[in-house]
């Protein structure tokens, strides 16, 4: 059974793809997704980044988009607690 990433507890850092995206804008990220990418600094957790999400938007789909596109990676030790699915 694969381990689930806790997007709120995880601390995210930019990958080389993410660093390139900030300069090139080649992936066509939405303004909100791009804003969160810029704010990813290897120190803030998903919970802390959620404070920068406007309105009713949720941080989870934004972080998942950045993960799927290879722009960010979770730091080690960011797994969900046992029993959490």
MODELLER restraints for C-alpha pairs under 7 A, 6 or more apart:
rsr = mdl.restraints
at = mdl.atoms
rsr.add(forms.Gaussian(group=physical.xy_distance, feature=features.Distance(at['CA:3:A'], at['CA:79:A']), mean=6.62, stdev=0.5))
rsr.add(forms.Gaussian(group=physical.xy_distance, feature=features.Distance(at['CA:4:A'], at['CA:79:A']), mean=6.00, stdev=0.5))
rsr.add(forms.Gaussian(group=physical.xy_distance, feature=features.Distance(at['CA:4:A'], at['CA:80:A']), mean=5.66, stdev=0.5))
rsr.add(forms.Gaussian(group=physical.xy_distance, feature=features.Distance(at['CA:4:A'], at['CA:85:A']), mean=6.69, stdev=0.5))
rsr.add(forms.Gaussian(group=physical.xy_distance, feature=features.Distance(at['CA:5:A'], at['CA:78:A']), mean=6.19, stdev=0.5))
rsr.add(forms.Gaussian(group=physical.xy_distance, feature=features.Distance(at['CA:5:A'], at['CA:79:A']), mean=4.73, stdev=0.5))
rsr.add(forms.Gaussian(group=physical.xy_distance, feature=features.Distance(at['CA:5:A'], at['CA:80:A']), mean=5.49, stdev=0.5))
rsr.add(forms.Gaussian(group=physical.xy_distance, feature=features.Distance(at['CA:6:A'], at['CA:78:A']), mean=6.20, stdev=0.5))
rsr.add(forms.Gaussian(group=physical.xy_distance, feature=features.Distance(at['CA:6:A'], at['CA:79:A']), mean=5.55, stdev=0.5))
rsr.add(forms.Gaussian(group=physical.xy_distance, feature=features.Distance(at['CA:6:A'], at['CA:80:A']), mean=4.62, stdev=0.5))
rsr.add(forms.Gaussian(group=physical.xy_distance, feature=features.Distance(at['CA:7:A'], at['CA:46:A']), mean=5.56, stdev=0.5))
rsr.add(forms.Gaussian(group=physical.xy_distance, feature=features.Distance(at['CA:7:A'], at['CA:60:A']), mean=6.31, stdev=0.5))
rsr.add(forms.Gaussian(group=physical.xy_distance, feature=features.Distance(at['CA:8:A'], at['CA:45:A']), mean=6.32, stdev=0.5))
rsr.add(forms.Gaussian(group=physical.xy_distance, feature=features.Distance(at['CA:8:A'], at['CA:46:A']), mean=4.16, stdev=0.5))
rsr.add(forms.Gaussian(group=physical.xy_distance, feature=features.Distance(at['CA:8:A'], at['CA:47:A']), mean=4.57, stdev=0.5))
rsr.add(forms.Gaussian(group=physical.xy_distance, feature=features.Distance(at['CA:9:A'], at['CA:45:A']), mean=5.71, stdev=0.5))
rsr.add(forms.Gaussian(group=physical.xy_distance, feature=features.Distance(at['CA:9:A'], at['CA:46:A']), mean=5.96, stdev=0.5))
rsr.add(forms.Gaussian(group=physical.xy_distance, feature=features.Distance(at['CA:9:A'], at['CA:47:A']), mean=6.40, stdev=0.5))
rsr.add(forms.Gaussian(group=physical.xy_distance, feature=features.Distance(at['CA:9:A'], at['CA:78:A']), mean=6.41, stdev=0.5))
rsr.add(forms.Gaussian(group=physical.xy_distance, feature=features.Distance(at['CA:10:A'], at['CA:45:A']), mean=5.27, stdev=0.5))
rsr.add(forms.Gaussian(group=physical.xy_distance, feature=features.Distance(at['CA:10:A'], at['CA:46:A']), mean=5.92, stdev=0.5))
rsr.add(forms.Gaussian(group=physical.xy_distance, feature=features.Distance(at['CA:10:A'], at['CA:74:A']), mean=5.95, stdev=0.5))
rsr.add(forms.Gaussian(group=physical.xy_distance, feature=features.Distance(at['CA:10:A'], at['CA:75:A']), mean=6.71, stdev=0.5))
rsr.add(forms.Gaussian(group=physical.xy_distance, feature=features.Distance(at['CA:10:A'], at['CA:78:A']), mean=4.53, stdev=0.5))
rsr.add(forms.Gaussian(group=physical.xy_distance, feature=features.Distance(at['CA:11:A'], at['CA:42:A']), mean=6.18, stdev=0.5))
rsr.add(forms.Gaussian(group=physical.xy_distance, feature=features.Distance(at['CA:11:A'], at['CA:43:A']), mean=6.12, stdev=0.5))
rsr.add(forms.Gaussian(group=physical.xy_distance, feature=features.Distance(at['CA:11:A'], at['CA:44:A']), mean=5.53, stdev=0.5))
rsr.add(forms.Gaussian(group=physical.xy_distance, feature=features.Distance(at['CA:11:A'], at['CA:45:A']), mean=4.08, stdev=0.5))
rsr.add(forms.Gaussian(group=physical.xy_distance, feature=features.Distance(at['CA:11:A'], at['CA:46:A']), mean=6.38, stdev=0.5))
rsr.add(forms.Gaussian(group=physical.xy_distance, feature=features.Distance(at['CA:11:A'], at['CA:74:A']), mean=5.71, stdev=0.5))
rsr.add(forms.Gaussian(group=physical.xy_distance, feature=features.Distance(at['CA:11:A'], at['CA:75:A']), mean=5.54, stdev=0.5))
rsr.add(forms.Gaussian(group=physical.xy_distance, feature=features.Distance(at['CA:12:A'], at['CA:40:A']), mean=6.17, stdev=0.5))
rsr.add(forms.Gaussian(group=physical.xy_distance, feature=features.Distance(at['CA:12:A'], at['CA:41:A']), mean=6.99, stdev=0.5))
rsr.add(forms.Gaussian(group=physical.xy_distance, feature=features.Distance(at['CA:12:A'], at['CA:42:A']), mean=5.17, stdev=0.5))
rsr.add(forms.Gaussian(group=physical.xy_distance, feature=features.Distance(at['CA:12:A'], at['CA:44:A']), mean=6.73, stdev=0.5))
rsr.add(forms.Gaussian(group=physical.xy_distance, feature=features.Distance(at['CA:12:A'], at['CA:45:A']), mean=6.42, stdev=0.5))
rsr.add(forms.Gaussian(group=physical.xy_distance, feature=features.Distance(at['CA:12:A'], at['CA:72:A']), mean=6.26, stdev=0.5))
rsr.add(forms.Gaussian(group=physical.xy_distance, feature=features.Distance(at['CA:12:A'], at['CA:73:A']), mean=5.55, stdev=0.5))
rsr.add(forms.Gaussian(group=physical.xy_distance, feature=features.Distance(at['CA:12:A'], at['CA:74:A']), mean=4.53, stdev=0.5))
rsr.add(forms.Gaussian(group=physical.xy_distance, feature=features.Distance(at['CA:12:A'], at['CA:75:A']), mean=5.85, stdev=0.5))
rsr.add(forms.Gaussian(group=physical.xy_distance, feature=features.Distance(at['CA:13:A'], at['CA:40:A']), mean=5.75, stdev=0.5))
rsr.add(forms.Gaussian(group=physical.xy_distance, feature=features.Distance(at['CA:13:A'], at['CA:41:A']), mean=5.49, stdev=0.5))
rsr.add(forms.Gaussian(group=physical.xy_distance, feature=features.Distance(at['CA:13:A'], at['CA:42:A']), mean=4.07, stdev=0.5))
rsr.add(forms.Gaussian(group=physical.xy_distance, feature=features.Distance(at['CA:13:A'], at['CA:72:A']), mean=5.47, stdev=0.5))
rsr.add(forms.Gaussian(group=physical.xy_distance, feature=features.Distance(at['CA:13:A'], at['CA:73:A']), mean=5.57, stdev=0.5))
rsr.add(forms.Gaussian(group=physical.xy_distance, feature=features.Distance(at['CA:13:A'], at['CA:74:A']), mean=6.50, stdev=0.5))
rsr.add(forms.Gaussian(group=physical.xy_distance, feature=features.Distance(at['CA:14:A'], at['CA:40:A']), mean=6.40, stdev=0.5))
rsr.add(forms.Gaussian(group=physical.xy_distance, feature=features.Distance(at['CA:14:A'], at['CA:41:A']), mean=6.94, stdev=0.5))
rsr.add(forms.Gaussian(group=physical.xy_distance, feature=features.Distance(at['CA:14:A'], at['CA:71:A']), mean=5.89, stdev=0.5))
rsr.add(forms.Gaussian(group=physical.xy_distance, feature=features.Distance(at['CA:14:A'], at['CA:72:A']), mean=4.38, stdev=0.5))
rsr.add(forms.Gaussian(group=physical.xy_distance, feature=features.Distance(at['CA:14:A'], at['CA:73:A']), mean=6.41, stdev=0.5))
rsr.add(forms.Gaussian(group=physical.xy_distance, feature=features.Distance(at['CA:15:A'], at['CA:70:A']), mean=6.95, stdev=0.5))
rsr.add(forms.Gaussian(group=physical.xy_distance, feature=features.Distance(at['CA:15:A'], at['CA:71:A']), mean=5.37, stdev=0.5))
rsr.add(forms.Gaussian(group=physical.xy_distance, feature=features.Distance(at['CA:15:A'], at['CA:72:A']), mean=5.16, stdev=0.5))
rsr.add(forms.Gaussian(group=physical.xy_distance, feature=features.Distance(at['CA:15:A'], at['CA:73:A']), mean=6.46, stdev=0.5))
rsr.add(forms.Gaussian(group=physical.xy_distance, feature=features.Distance(at['CA:17:A'], at['CA:70:A']), mean=6.27, stdev=0.5))
rsr.add(forms.Gaussian(group=physical.xy_distance, feature=features.Distance(at['CA:17:A'], at['CA:71:A']), mean=5.14, stdev=0.5))
rsr.add(forms.Gaussian(group=physical.xy_distance, feature=features.Distance(at['CA:18:A'], at['CA:70:A']), mean=6.96, stdev=0.5))
rsr.add(forms.Gaussian(group=physical.xy_distance, feature=features.Distance(at['CA:18:A'], at['CA:71:A']), mean=3.72, stdev=0.5))
rsr.add(forms.Gaussian(group=physical.xy_distance, feature=features.Distance(at['CA:18:A'], at['CA:72:A']), mean=6.13, stdev=0.5))
rsr.add(forms.Gaussian(group=physical.xy_distance, feature=features.Distance(at['CA:21:A'], at['CA:27:A']), mean=6.76, stdev=0.5))
rsr.add(forms.Gaussian(group=physical.xy_distance, feature=features.Distance(at['CA:22:A'], at['CA:38:A']), mean=6.98, stdev=0.5))
rsr.add(forms.Gaussian(group=physical.xy_distance, feature=features.Distance(at['CA:33:A'], at['CA:62:A']), mean=5.63, stdev=0.5))
rsr.add(forms.Gaussian(group=physical.xy_distance, feature=features.Distance(at['CA:36:A'], at['CA:49:A']), mean=6.97, stdev=0.5))
rsr.add(forms.Gaussian(group=physical.xy_distance, feature=features.Distance(at['CA:50:A'], at['CA:59:A']), mean=5.22, stdev=0.5))
rsr.add(forms.Gaussian(group=physical.xy_distance, feature=features.Distance(at['CA:53:A'], at['CA:59:A']), mean=6.65, stdev=0.5))
rsr.add(forms.Gaussian(group=physical.xy_distance, feature=features.Distance(at['CA:66:A'], at['CA:72:A']), mean=5.75, stdev=0.5))
rsr.add(forms.Gaussian(group=physical.xy_distance, feature=features.Distance(at['CA:67:A'], at['CA:73:A']), mean=6.29, stdev=0.5))
